[in-house]
Amino acid sequence: MIVCAPDMAVDIATRLGVEPCVLVVANNRRPVSKLKILLDVGIAGAKRGVDAAVYIASARRIKPTWAVVPDVFGDFRRTLAQWLRYAPLISRYAAPIFVAQEFYRPGVLDVLLHDLRRLGVVRVALPMRQHPDVSCSSEPRLCAERAERALRWLCGAVEHIHLLGPALRSVKMLRWALRRCERQGTAVSFDTASYRRAPNQHVKKQLGGRWMPRSREEAVVMLETWLRQALVL
């Protein structure tokens, strides 16, 4: 399993038995990591739109391992149009990922699976931070149930499935489904930045009563705590 986070460190990944990846959101100017990189437009970019030329320039500069092709929040058809327009350009610099907006709606995965080869889609991302009708931080079980149904369709049919910004509780509920997906020959990954708000009262106490880290060192500790809660039985 691959895990992407802004503060990912090799030692954390090694202790938890996952593959490390750095999450970089468009327009983030932090130094490029030597680890694998996932470039994303972020949920704000999916909602308001991104400057495609600037985003592609970021991909050219960073040369990430994977890059989400600009998507349109809550709109499968418009996201598909974006894919057809921009995936060939992004593929010059990174392996492109298609975001399956509305993946939980009847018929959407039928269309996607029927046209995978024609569309050139081998990597699919499932939005897991927010859906138009629900916040996944408030309803992690509902979002996990939606994702699990999608995984039954997609595992074994595509090369790589990525969960975009799932809540901690959603990851806990999906970890067995993700492992099963790997056994079917599909790589699985997810990204998170939500650990940057203390995941429990113990971590908050360690931070002197603060919810947010003041340094990367503190953020790394918070990341490992978050991942242990999500992945370790």
VOGU-3710 file (C-alpha; in Angstrom, 3 decimals, decimal comma):
1> mivcapdmav> 0,000/0,000/0,000  1,224/3,476/-0,889  0,581/6,393/1,472  1,065/10,009/0,396  1,330/12,931/2,815  3,028/16,349/2,769  5,296/15,349/5,680  5,926/11,723/4,720  9,204/10,231/5,978  10,855/6,951/5,029
11> diatrlgvep> 11,219/5,768/8,622  7,491/6,149/9,275  6,630/4,172/6,154  9,115/1,456/7,076  7,716/1,039/10,584  4,162/0,783/9,250  4,963/-1,429/6,266  3,744/0,986/3,585  5,407/2,652/0,618  6,139/6,362/1,170
21> cvlvvannrr> 4,944/9,109/-1,135  4,896/12,890/-0,792  1,650/14,744/-1,479  2,122/18,038/-3,321  -0,881/20,247/-4,030  -0,759/22,549/-7,043  1,104/25,843/-6,471  2,919/24,456/-3,429  6,511/25,689/-3,727  8,120/23,344/-1,215
31> pvsklkilld> 11,368/21,651/-2,366  10,912/18,574/-4,514  11,319/15,331/-2,579  13,483/12,381/-3,559  10,536/10,130/-2,659  7,713/9,302/-5,019  5,396/12,276/-5,459  1,668/12,644/-6,037  0,670/15,990/-7,568  -2,957/16,983/-6,963
41> vgiagakrgv> -5,171/19,972/-7,741  -6,687/19,737/-4,235  -10,367/19,954/-3,399  -10,330/23,740/-3,711  -8,938/23,410/-7,238  -11,594/20,850/-8,142  -14,293/23,223/-6,905  -13,148/26,517/-8,371  -11,014/25,235/-11,238  -7,292/25,495/-11,865
51> daavyiasar> -5,210/27,170/-14,520  -4,351/24,100/-16,577  -1,267/25,708/-18,109  0,131/26,545/-14,664  -0,712/23,063/-13,380  0,987/21,352/-16,311  3,988/23,631/-15,800  4,112/22,439/-12,190  4,124/18,847/-13,411  6,949/19,673/-15,816
61> rikptwavvp> 8,953/21,297/-13,009  8,308/18,690/-10,312  8,133/15,573/-12,520  5,949/13,693/-10,018  5,422/9,959/-10,120  1,673/10,456/-10,484  -0,465/13,517/-11,237  -4,205/13,911/-10,861  -5,668/15,263/-14,095  -7,692/18,422/-13,242
71> dvfgdfrrtl> -11,178/17,359/-12,205  -14,490/19,127/-11,620  -16,005/18,618/-8,178  -19,155/16,499/-8,308  -19,312/16,301/-12,104  -18,294/13,075/-13,843  -19,010/14,250/-17,388  -17,047/17,504/-17,141  -14,192/15,668/-15,425  -14,178/13,192/-18,305
81> aqwlryapli> -13,934/16,091/-20,762  -10,982/17,462/-18,754  -9,319/14,047/-18,936  -9,606/13,847/-22,708  -8,135/17,343/-23,017  -5,326/17,282/-20,457  -4,287/13,688/-19,790  -2,116/13,479/-22,947  -0,250/16,640/-21,878  0,238/15,572/-18,265
91> sryaapifva> 1,387/12,100/-19,324  4,560/13,695/-20,708  5,705/14,356/-17,134  3,823/11,911/-14,866  1,495/8,932/-14,813  -1,977/10,552/-15,050  -4,778/9,651/-12,630  -8,470/9,956/-13,535  -10,710/11,208/-10,715  -13,988/9,289/-10,777
101> qefyrpgvld> -16,306/12,055/-9,630  -19,806/10,777/-8,732  -18,420/7,220/-8,620  -21,196/6,215/-6,203  -24,035/7,254/-8,534  -25,829/4,544/-10,575  -24,294/4,020/-13,985  -21,103/6,057/-13,538  -18,788/3,078/-13,033  -20,601/1,219/-15,839
111> vllhdlrrlg> -19,624/4,000/-18,234  -16,076/4,175/-16,924  -15,407/0,441/-17,023  -16,937/0,098/-20,474  -14,656/2,791/-21,878  -11,438/2,281/-19,883  -9,387/1,126/-22,843  -10,715/3,793/-25,217  -10,094/6,521/-22,652  -6,633/5,257/-21,746
121> vvrvalpmrq> -7,542/5,136/-18,036  -5,438/2,721/-15,973  -5,308/4,712/-12,703  -8,477/5,834/-10,943  -8,921/8,067/-7,902  -12,018/8,075/-5,703  -12,828/11,413/-4,008  -13,060/10,654/-0,287  -12,899/14,013/1,454  -16,214/15,445/0,359
131> hpdvscssep> -19,073/14,515/-1,956  -21,662/17,055/-3,113  -24,232/15,583/-0,725  -22,026/14,714/2,250  -18,831/15,609/4,111  -16,807/12,450/4,613  -15,336/13,753/7,862  -18,889/13,885/9,256  -20,089/10,673/7,567  -16,979/8,462/7,272
141> rlcaeraera> -18,978/5,221/7,259  -21,177/6,303/4,358  -18,160/7,352/2,304  -16,345/4,115/3,160  -19,372/2,067/2,098  -19,515/3,944/-1,195  -15,808/3,345/-1,759  -16,031/-0,341/-0,896  -18,745/-0,853/-3,522  -16,574/0,927/-6,076
151> lrwlcgaveh> -13,549/-1,182/-5,152  -15,537/-4,333/-5,921  -15,998/-3,015/-9,454  -12,542/-1,568/-10,033  -10,112/-3,945/-8,307  -8,503/-6,149/-10,914  -9,869/-3,973/-13,738  -7,415/-1,084/-13,360  -3,715/-0,858/-12,551  -3,955/1,539/-9,596
161> ihllgpalrs> -6,709/2,888/-7,328  -6,158/5,960/-5,153  -8,354/7,354/-2,371  -8,290/11,146/-2,297  -8,201/12,532/1,254  -10,169/9,859/3,152  -11,118/10,402/6,805  -9,191/8,347/9,348  -12,277/6,275/10,199  -12,917/5,603/6,506
171> vkmlrwalrr> -9,389/4,214/6,096  -9,873/1,972/9,140  -13,078/0,590/7,626  -11,501/0,076/4,190  -8,119/-1,407/5,069  -9,222/-5,013/4,444  -10,892/-4,071/1,158  -7,699/-2,329/0,059  -5,593/-5,380/0,923  -8,020/-7,576/-1,000
181> cerqgtavsf> -7,663/-5,225/-3,961  -3,886/-5,679/-3,862  -4,339/-9,438/-3,980  -6,337/-8,932/-7,173  -3,322/-7,264/-8,768  -4,284/-3,594/-8,359  -1,956/-1,171/-6,586  -3,715/0,874/-3,903  -2,870/4,190/-2,292  -4,388/7,061/-0,360
191> dtasyrrapn> -3,327/10,544/0,674  -3,939/12,590/3,782  -3,153/15,960/5,254  -5,780/15,789/8,012  -3,198/14,595/10,570  -2,031/18,206/10,786  -4,874/18,700/13,223  -4,062/16,580/16,292  -5,800/13,213/15,792  -6,498/12,688/19,518
201> qhvkkqlggr> -6,293/14,335/22,929  -2,996/12,588/23,749  -1,269/14,257/20,791  -2,907/17,561/21,664  -1,447/17,279/25,165  2,006/16,553/23,688  1,638/19,747/21,659  1,046/21,767/24,816  -2,697/22,014/24,296  -2,446/23,010/20,638
211> wmprsreeav> -4,274/21,239/17,827  -1,855/22,313/15,068  1,903/21,614/14,695  4,440/24,452/14,745  7,212/22,536/12,982  7,706/19,739/10,491  9,065/17,570/13,303  5,777/17,883/15,175  3,845/17,228/11,962  5,814/14,015/11,337
221> vmletwlrqa> 4,930/12,731/14,819  1,271/13,558/14,175  1,378/11,776/10,825  2,681/8,561/12,373  0,029/8,697/15,093  -2,707/9,200/12,480  -1,452/6,342/10,331  -1,114/3,963/13,282  -4,744/4,609/14,181  -5,789/4,058/10,568
231> lvl> -3,713/1,013/9,642  -2,625/-0,893/12,738  -5,083/-3,375/14,240
//
